[in-house]
Amino acid sequence: MQHIRQQASEAVERIRRDWPDSPVVGMILGTGLGGLTEQIEVACRIPYDEIPHFPRSTAPSHAGQLVCGSLHGVPLVAMDGRCHYYEGYSLQQVTFPVRVMKALGAETLVVTSAVGGMNPQYQLADIVILEDHINLLPDNPLRGVNDDELGPRFPDMSEPYSRDLIEIARQTALNLSISAHKGVLIVVPGPNLETRAEYRMLRLMGADIVGMSTVPEIIVANHAGMKTVGFSIVTDMCLPDALEPADIDSILKVAADGGAKLERLISEMFPQLAPA
């Protein structure tokens, strides 16, 4: 992993040319959730292809730029669009931006995503605050010789999502009268969606929602000693006995509807993400 540390240093050097500040928070914005960048006091926007070793996003609605600035006075770097395992990247490449955020100085990671809802109590555009996850990806971003400068060989995952930040998110949603569930995310490789039988299996495994991202970034953030909080928007219902073909245009519309609520929630809680 020493090459990752060197590559992260090169990426940081490029970012520092445009933005000399140090972020407190790193943020990853998923499908249809880039609207939050409109609330950021932007210092600069850097396309991914200008940052050494940064993967390029090819997913629909992902802008593919790093937004540097502040929100409610809290310095941050935000990925306006992420990369996925199904795009052909290794998990070390997918999670490289988290390494860069940490190297820049970020101590907290906020992750958002669009997901399929398997819990019958959920509805389209609902917000789910992640409290745990199940990893079904066929690889791990920490596989290989460990670099102790980046984190421990066997990072603990008993609290992958900060309980303190989960409670802040839950209380903030309550104060804003925004319905928000706490749930378990299961991650699959994609890019195809699942069959009826597969949805039944995933639900039986204990998952409320299913997606194709987030978990690798959370693993690396925990490895790096960052506090994390994750949010997902239910963009399509994955109920085996009432399953309908997925439509990407409909998914993006629902993501935007749910994203508007999530933007309010994250914006309101953001000042509490800074260290006391």
QUIURJO-V858144 format. One line per field, one symbol per residue. ss: DSSP state (h for helix, s for strand, l for the rest). burial: I if it has 24 or more other ideal C-beta (glycine too) atoms within 12 Angstrom, else O. A space follows every 50 residues. Layout:
ss: ???
burial: ???
This chain:
ss: lhhhhhhhhhhhhhhhhhllllllsssssllllhhhhhhlssssssshhh llllllllllllllsssssssllsssssssllllhhhlllhhhhlhhhhh hhhhlllsssssssssslllllllllssssssssslllllllllllllll llllllllllllhhhhhhhhhhhhhllllssssssssllllllllhhhhh hhhhllllssslllhhhhhhhhhlllsssssssssssllhhhlllllhhh hhhhhhhhhhhhhhhhhhhhhhhlll
burial: IOOIIOIIOOIIOIIIOOIOOOIIIIIIIIIIIIIIIOIIOIOIIIOIOO IOIIIIIOIOIIIIIIIIIIIOOIIIIIIIIIIIIIIOIOIIIIIIIIII IIIIIIIIIIIIIIIIIIIOOIOIIIIIIIIIIIIIIOOIIIOOOOOOOI IOOOIOOOOIIIOOIIOIIIOIIOOOOIOIIIIIIIIIIIOOIIOOOIIO OIIOOOIIIIIIIIIIIIIIIIIIOIIIIIIIIIIIIIIOOOOOOOOOOO IIOIIIIIIIIIIIIIIIIIOIIOOO
